[in-house]
């Protein structure tokens, strides 16, 4: 006698829910694309369009005139000082947090994250309260003819402060995920501390370090709030690129303002490309990036 085996029935509403899922996915993708076009691609296109609205000659002249060259030089100088300092600090802080247990470890991590939670304008005001003419150290600085505010040192200090977390916060999750077994093995085999760092630790963290440096450099060159407070807006002396763009725009010199802004836009595009490369390498290594570590 042949037994009849009934085939399992498909769940009720499966086809309908699948169609609804596709519709929802398409709607969300369309909304995301529209949002990106309106708030990312369109403003970027406007920057380059306005920069070239009066021709290449005007755009090149706006970038090569003395005040613009001084702003570019000051921006590169501030980033050139802030990024190496934060690179060294970030490596040391990440090594300390991930390789040692000590009292105050949570406090150190909190202090590293502090620039993320403090407004850059407040950072500038802090330096004014410390180094201004009526500040805590203002009298001593004037007596010794040392100028920090409205000069290059103030701009560098503000830039260093706002860029402190990037390298450290990228390296900490990376080094935690890798562990310290390889370093311990190298020490057991007789390697010195420096050899362990240069031949074991540094090769393992190079892509995370590269990613952190990229973000740190982008923030250093694009910082506006803190630098605006401490710079004094002296043309040709204490204006960085973002401040120079603001001055040109306030003077209704739109073509020159957008021409200089296009340099920052190109820097952003280059940073995005390098960031994507670093994120791809970190994904290959199965390591969380700094954005994922805050999620």
C-alpha positions, 0 to 999 in steps of 0.5 A: 500500500502506497503511503501518501506523504503531503508536501509542506505548504509554503508559509502563508504570506511569504510571497507577499512579504518578499514583494513588500521587502523589495518595495521597502528596499527600493524606497529606502535606496531611493531616499538615500540616493536623493539625500546624497544628491541633495546634501552631498553631490549637489553642494560639491558640484556647486563649489566647483561650478562657482569656482570656475564661473569666471574662468580658469584665470580668475580661479588660479589667480585667487589660489596663487595670490599672496594671502591665499598662499600664506593661508595654504602655508599656515594650514600645511604648517599647522597640520605638519606639526599637529599630525606627527605629535598626535601620531606619536601620542596616539601610538603611545596612548594605544600601547599603554591602554591595550598592553597594561592594566593600571589605575586611571585607565578609564580616565585616560580613555575619557580624556582622549575622547574629550575633544569629541564632546567639547565644541571647538569654539569652547576650545578656542575660548579656553585658550583665550582664558589661559593665554589672553591679555587678561588670562591666567598666563597673559601677564607672564607671557607679555613680560617675556614677550611671548605671543601665543594668541593671534599667532602661529602657536595658538593655531597649532595648539588649537589644531593639536587639541581637536585632532588628539583622538583620531590616531589613538581611537583607531589604534586602540580597537585594532591592538585589542583585537590583535592581542599581544601573543606575538609580542610576548613570543618575540620578547621570550625569544630575546628581542628588545623592546624597540625591536618588538615595536619595529618588527612586530607591533608596527607592521601589524598596526600600519593600516590602522595607523595610516587610517588614523593619520588620514582622519587626523590630517583632514580634521587639522586642515579643515578645522574652523571653530577653534582656530577662528577664535585664537587666530585674530583673522589677520590676513596673510599672517594667521588665516588658515584656508577655512578662515580665508574662505570665510573672509573672501565670502564675507567680502562678496568675492564669491569666485575667489572664495569658492576657488579656495574652497575647491582646494578643501573639497579636493582634499576631502575627496582625496581623504575619502579615497585614502580612507576607503582604501584603509577601511578595505584593508582593515576589513580584510584584516577583520579589524573594526574601524574607528567609526565601528568602534563607536557604534 
